[in-house]
Amino acid sequence: MNRLEWITPVPHSVGLNRPQRPLPPGACDSHMHIFDPRFAPSAHWPRTPPVAPVVAYRQLQSRLGTTRTVVVTPSTYGTDNACTLDALDQLGNDARGVAVVGEEVSSDELAHLAARRVRGLRVNFVSPQSWGTTTPDMLATLARKVGEHPACAGWHIQIFAHPEQLIALAPQLHTLPVPLIIDHLGRIDPAEGSTAEAYGVVRGLLDGGNTWVKLSGAYMRSTVHGPSYADTLPLGQALVQAAPERLVWGSDWPHTTEAPGTVNDAELVDLLQAWAGSDAAMDRILVDNPARLYGFDTAAPA
C-alpha cells in the first residue's frame, strides 16, 4: 500500500489519503470531541449530535498517525462530562480531557475530574452551554477555583470566543491566575491575519508567557477551504513565529461546525506542516508542547 493511501473511510473525515509527512511518535491531537449515543444531549441543545464514538476516532488516529489526544466536552452535553470521562477511560493514559462546568462547581467535582485525567476547563463564549449567557464573571470564578484547588495544579482555562470578545476580554485575560488556552486560532479572519486587532490581543497574551493557542478550526473562517486553506497561511505562520513553544494542534473532529463530507483531516495535518515551516517546529507543536501542557509522559509512546 502506498503511504498516502488509506483503505477504510473514517467517519466524519473525507478522503483516503494519509498526511504527506509521517507524524512523529507521541503526536497529539489536542482538540477533538466524542459523541456517543449512549449519552443524551443536554435539553438545551437543538440539534441531533453526530455519532462519533471512540471506536471511530481510533480509525482517525490510525490514518493520521497520532497516538495521544485531548477530549474536549462539546456544547452539546452542556455541563455533563459523562461522555468525555467515558472516552478517557476507553482511550487510556494517552488521553487527557477538558471539561465544561458551571461556576457553582464544587471542590469535590473538580477533584473527581482531576482524578479522571481532566486537565482544564472550557469556557465557551460562542455557543454557551445550558445555563445561558457566558459571562466574564463566570470566567473569573472558574479560573479562581482552578487556581486555588490543589488537585488542579497544572490546569488551564480554555476559551472559545469571537475576535471582538477577545478584544473586550483582553484586560481580564492578561490577569488570569492560571494558563489560558485560546481555541481555534482565536477565530481571527484570515483576510486580516496579523493585521487584525484581535491578533494584536492574542500576540500580546502570547508575549506575556501565560497563554497558548490551538492551531485548529482553520475551516471556520477560511474562504479558500481545502485542500490548501491557503488564506490561513499568513496567520498560522505568524503565530508559529511568535510563540512556537506555546502552540498545540487539534483536528476538531468530527467537525460539527462544517457541512458533512467537507473536511479531510489529512489535509489539516498538511496545513500544520505549511504553518510550521520546518519538521522541528511541527514536532514541537505535535509532541513536546502538548506533553508539557497536558502532563503526558516526556517519553513518547512506542
Solvent accessible surface area in square Angstrom, and as a share of the most:
residue,aa,sasa,rsa
1,M,138,0.62
2,N,89,0.45
3,R,100,0.37
4,L,77,0.38
5,E,97,0.44
6,W,43,0.15
7,I,135,0.68
8,T,66,0.39
9,P,90,0.56
10,V,5,0.03
11,P,51,0.32
12,H,70,0.31
13,S,7,0.05
14,V,52,0.30
15,G,35,0.34
16,L,88,0.44
17,N,44,0.22
18,R,52,0.19
19,P,4,0.03
20,Q,112,0.50
21,R,41,0.15
22,P,87,0.55
23,L,23,0.11
24,P,23,0.14
25,P,91,0.57
26,G,0,0.00
27,A,0,0.00
28,C,0,0.00
29,D,1,0.00
30,S,0,0.00
31,H,0,0.00
32,M,0,0.00
33,H,12,0.05
34,I,4,0.02
35,F,3,0.01
36,D,12,0.06
37,P,98,0.62
38,R,154,0.56
39,F,46,0.19
40,A,81,0.63
41,P,55,0.35
42,S,23,0.15
43,A,114,0.88
44,H,65,0.29
45,W,45,0.16
46,P,112,0.71
47,R,143,0.52
48,T,129,0.75
49,P,31,0.20
50,P,39,0.25
51,V,92,0.53
52,A,0,0.00
53,P,28,0.18
54,V,7,0.04
55,V,109,0.63
56,A,6,0.05
57,Y,1,0.00
58,R,100,0.37
59,Q,55,0.24
60,L,1,0.00
61,Q,11,0.05
62,S,63,0.41
63,R,1,0.00
64,L,5,0.02
65,G,34,0.33
66,T,6,0.04
67,T,51,0.30
68,R,5,0.02
69,T,1,0.01
70,V,0,0.00
71,V,0,0.00
72,V,0,0.00
73,T,1,0.00
74,P,8,0.05
75,S,8,0.05
76,T,5,0.03
77,Y,6,0.02
78,G,1,0.01
79,T,53,0.31
80,D,80,0.41
81,N,9,0.05
82,A,40,0.31
83,C,4,0.02
84,T,3,0.02
85,L,15,0.08
86,D,34,0.18
87,A,1,0.01
88,L,1,0.00
89,D,85,0.44
90,Q,86,0.38
91,L,10,0.05
92,G,24,0.23
93,N,90,0.46
94,D,49,0.25
95,A,0,0.00
96,R,10,0.04
97,G,0,0.00
98,V,0,0.00
99,A,0,0.00
100,V,0,0.00
101,V,6,0.04
102,G,6,0.06
103,E,67,0.30
104,E,139,0.63
105,V,14,0.08
106,S,59,0.38
107,S,70,0.45
108,D,117,0.61
109,E,64,0.29
110,L,2,0.01
111,A,37,0.29
112,H,79,0.35
113,L,0,0.00
114,A,14,0.11
115,A,85,0.66
116,R,69,0.25
117,R,52,0.19
118,V,0,0.00
119,R,58,0.21
120,G,0,0.00
121,L,0,0.00
122,R,10,0.04
123,V,2,0.01
124,N,1,0.00
125,F,19,0.08
126,V,40,0.23
127,S,38,0.25
128,P,44,0.28
129,Q,4,0.02
130,S,57,0.37
131,W,83,0.29
132,G,35,0.34
133,T,107,0.62
134,T,9,0.05
135,T,51,0.29
136,P,69,0.43
137,D,108,0.56
138,M,9,0.04
139,L,0,0.00
140,A,45,0.35
141,T,30,0.18
142,L,2,0.01
143,A,0,0.00
144,R,113,0.41
145,K,47,0.20
146,V,2,0.01
147,G,43,0.41
148,E,116,0.52
149,H,27,0.12
150,P,122,0.76
151,A,44,0.34
152,C,3,0.02
153,A,86,0.67
154,G,62,0.60
155,W,3,0.01
156,H,0,0.00
157,I,0,0.00
158,Q,0,0.00
159,I,0,0.00
160,F,14,0.06
161,A,3,0.02
162,H,53,0.24
163,P,22,0.14
164,E,109,0.49
165,Q,50,0.22
166,L,0,0.00
167,I,54,0.28
168,A,80,0.62
169,L,12,0.06
170,A,15,0.12
171,P,97,0.61
172,Q,41,0.18
173,L,4,0.02
174,H,102,0.45
175,T,103,0.60
176,L,14,0.07
177,P,90,0.56
178,V,10,0.06
179,P,44,0.28
180,L,1,0.00
181,I,0,0.00
182,I,2,0.01
183,D,1,0.01
184,H,4,0.02
185,L,11,0.06
186,G,0,0.00
187,R,45,0.17
188,I,4,0.02
189,D,38,0.20
190,P,11,0.07
191,A,95,0.73
192,E,89,0.40
193,G,4,0.03
194,S,59,0.38
195,T,119,0.69
196,A,9,0.07
197,E,119,0.53
198,A,2,0.02
199,Y,15,0.06
200,G,44,0.42
201,V,22,0.13
202,V,2,0.01
203,R,95,0.35
204,G,29,0.28
205,L,5,0.02
206,L,0,0.00
207,D,90,0.47
208,G,59,0.57
209,G,44,0.42
210,N,61,0.31
211,T,3,0.02
212,W,16,0.05
213,V,1,0.00
214,K,0,0.00
215,L,0,0.00
216,S,3,0.02
217,G,7,0.06
218,A,4,0.03
219,Y,7,0.03
220,M,32,0.14
221,R,77,0.28
222,S,6,0.04
223,T,115,0.67
224,V,75,0.43
225,H,93,0.42
226,G,35,0.33
227,P,94,0.59
228,S,58,0.37
229,Y,4,0.02
230,A,43,0.33
231,D,33,0.17
232,T,1,0.01
233,L,49,0.24
234,P,81,0.51
235,L,1,0.01
236,G,0,0.00
237,Q,67,0.30
238,A,19,0.14
239,L,1,0.01
240,V,12,0.07
241,Q,151,0.67
242,A,23,0.18
243,A,1,0.01
244,P,36,0.23
245,E,49,0.22
246,R,29,0.11
247,L,0,0.00
248,V,0,0.00
249,W,4,0.01
250,G,2,0.02
251,S,0,0.00
252,D,5,0.03
253,W,0,0.00
254,P,8,0.05
255,H,8,0.04
256,T,63,0.36
257,T,80,0.47
258,E,44,0.20
259,A,64,0.50
260,P,134,0.85
261,G,58,0.55
262,T,79,0.46
263,V,6,0.03
264,N,11,0.06
265,D,0,0.00
266,A,0,0.00
267,E,35,0.16
268,L,9,0.04
269,V,1,0.01
270,D,25,0.13
271,L,6,0.03
272,L,0,0.00
273,Q,55,0.25
274,A,44,0.34
275,W,6,0.02
276,A,10,0.08
277,G,66,0.64
278,S,54,0.35
279,D,74,0.39
280,A,78,0.61
281,A,18,0.14
282,M,1,0.00
283,D,38,0.20
284,R,95,0.35
285,I,0,0.00
286,L,0,0.00
287,V,18,0.10
288,D,84,0.43
289,N,2,0.01
290,P,1,0.01
291,A,14,0.11
292,R,141,0.51
293,L,15,0.07
294,Y,1,0.00
295,G,44,0.42
296,F,12,0.05
297,D,90,0.46
298,T,134,0.78
299,A,78,0.60
300,A,46,0.36
301,P,35,0.22
302,A,149,1.15
